[in-house]
């Protein structure tokens, strides 16, 4: 029998997913400006916005997939398509704003010192359109996405809970308690811990 997910964990995941998706479902357009890091849940926020602009050196990624998480909004696959989403979800890598734009994950990337102006210019241009017109355009476009993504989000929400309550997820949690968060995350990111066997190893051997 596989791992079970406590009802509380599933409900918590549903709550967070709906909070993220409130940006997507808001009647007004939502523009996200990313500087620094948009990782894990931060990436869900950035990708649930209607339009996302990043600074060239900003970073986005979902590192928890390496042992302890599944992005419940499924916006990675919606924005990237299957193959590029797999590239991100199979590695847990962070990528820069430049690469995110090249992959089609975000609208565009701009030099860091031009980020504020770029976002304000876009928002200012949209502000010249009546709000009811913007709302209707958003509903039309979103209707296509909502139709396809609901089932995927349900599956991802359950899987997110499973990742945390599977043997490897519980081993990660125990490792955090044993050596601290930073060390456990370092081992996770560098691939120096076998979470299935619950032991360290030397990847060079």
N, C-alpha and C positions, 0 to 999 in steps of 0.2 A: 504494500500500500504506500502511495506517495505521501509527501508532506501535506499537512492540513494547514489552512490559513485561518486564524481566529477571525470571527465575524467583526470584531472591533478593528482589526487591521484593514479589512476590506472596506469598511465604512469610512475609515480615516482616509484611505486612498481615494475613494469616491468623492469625499469632501474636497480634498486638494485638487483633484482633477476638475471638478466643477468650478472651483475658484479660479484656476488657470483659464478655463474655457469662458469665464465671464468676460474676459478681454475680447475673445473671439466673437461672442454673442452680443456684446454691447451695441446699442443702436448707433453710436458715434464711432467713426474710424479711430483706431488706436495705433499710434506710431511709437515704436520702441527705439530708444537710443542706447546703444551698448558701448560702454567704455570699461576697461578693466576686465572683469570676468563675468560671464553668464554661464554658469555650470550647474549640473544637476537640476534642481527645481528652478534655478535661475534661467536655464535654457528653455524650460517649459514656458516661463513668462515671456521671454523674448520671442519664441516661436508661435505663441498664441496671439500675439499682436497682429494687426493687419499688415503693417509694413515695418520692417526692421532695418535699421542702419547701424553699422558698427564702425568704430575706429579701426584703422588698419592693424594696430597692435593688440586690439582687444581679443579675448579668447572665449570660445564657446565649445561646450562639450558635455557629455553625460558619462563621467568616469564611473559612477556606481554600477554600471552594467558589468564591470569586470568581476563582481562577485555579489553585489548587494543592491540590485535595483533594476527596474524596467521603466522607461519613461511612459507614464500613464496616458499622456495626451496623444501619443503617436504622431506628433507633428513632424518628427524627423522624416518618417516615410511619406507623409503627405507633401512635404516641401521638396524632398529630394528624389522620390521614387525608390523602388526596391534596392537597386544595386548600390547606390551611393549611401542610402540609409544603412545598409548592411556594413559598408565600410566603416561607418561611425559606430554602429552598435556592436560590431564584432571586436572592436579595439578599445573603445572607451577613450579614444584620443581627444585632446583639445585641438582646435584649429583656430587660426587667426581670422580677423575680419576679412582680410584679402582672400584667403582660401575659401571662406564661407560664401563670399560673393561669387567667386569663380565656380563653386559647386552649385550655385543656385539656391543655397539655403536661406539667404537673406536678399533684400532688395539691392543693397550696395554697401561698399566699404569706402571710407574716405580717410585722408590723413587725419590723425588725432586732433590736430589743432583746427581742423575745419568741421569737426563733427557737429558742434552746436549750431553753426550756421547752416549746415546742410539740412538738419532736422527742422530748424525753424523755417527755412525756405519751403520745404515740402509741406509742412503744416500750414504755412501762410497761403500757399497756393490752393490747398484743399479748402481752406476757410472761405474762399471766394465763391464756393458752391453752396447753395441752400442746404441746410441740414437734412431736410426731408428727402432731397435728391440723393445725398450721400447714404442715408439710411436704406433707401430702396436698392441702390446699387450693391451695398454690402449684403443685404438679405438675398438678393439674386445669386451673387457669387457664392455666398456661404451655403446656400441650399444644396449645391452640388457636393460640397465638402462634407456637410453634415450627413448626407445620405450614405456616404461611403465610410465615414470614420467612426460612427457610433459603435459598431460591432468590434472594431479594432480596439477602441478605447476600453470597452468592457473586458476584453481578453487581456489587454496590457495591465489593467488595474488589478485583476486577479493575479497575474504573473508577478507583478511588483511585490505583492504580499508574499507569494511563494518564494521569491528570491531571498527574502529576509528570514523565512522560516524553514527553508530547506537545510540539509546538513551543512552545505558549504556556507550558507548565510549565517547559520548559528556558529560555525567555526570562526567566521570573520568577527562576529560579535564577541566571542570569547577571546579572540586574539587582541581585540581592542581593549578589553578589560584587563588583559594580561600585560601588554606592552605599551598601551596608550594609542590614541587615535593616529597621531602622526606616523609612528613606526608601522602600524598596521596598514595604513594607506600607502606608505612607501613600499612595503612588501607587495601590496596589491598591484600598484602601478608598475613596479619593476619586474613583476613575475617571479619573485624569489620565495614564494610560499605556496605550497600545494594545499589548497583549501579542501580538496576531497580527502586527502590523507591526513590533513591537519598537522602539517609539519613543514619546516623550512627546507629549502634545497638550493643548491648552487646551479644557476642556469647555464654556467659555463661548462659544466661537466656533462 
